[in-house]
Amino acid sequence: MATGHEIDVYSADKALIKEYLDKFFGKEVTVNKIIENIGVGDTSFEFKEEYDEDVDHLKGLASEAPIIKLVNLLITRAIEGRASD
């Protein structure tokens, strides 16, 4: 070779390549699916003097399954990526 480096050639069938791609990149698709499942809902906002009802509503939302799945997935990805923060 012109660079002086040897090239190792490997082959694999399509299913094996897809398996490895899903293993390393499939989790990003999972995050997108979870975000889609959460849904946007009503995006209109209004100012309220009383926040107690809003806090209770947010606590209820925090315990819903899609939110829990998203947070767990983000934490897992951070651990796998050896995030320091």
C-alpha positions, 0 to 999 in steps of 0.5 A: 500500500502507498501508506505502508499500512496493511488492510484487514478485510472482514465480511459479515452477513446483513443480519449481523451488521444490523444487530451490531448497528442496533446494539450501538445506535438503536438506543437513540431511536428508542429515545425518539420513540419514547419522546413521541409516546409522551406526546405534547398535549395542550401547549397553551399556557396561562399565568395562575396565582395558585401553583399548588394545583400545577405542582400536583399535576406535575407530580402526577406527570412525573410518575407516568410510565413514558417519563420514567422510561425516558429518565431511566434510559437517559441515566442508563446511556449516561452510565454506559457512556461513562458521563462524569456529570 
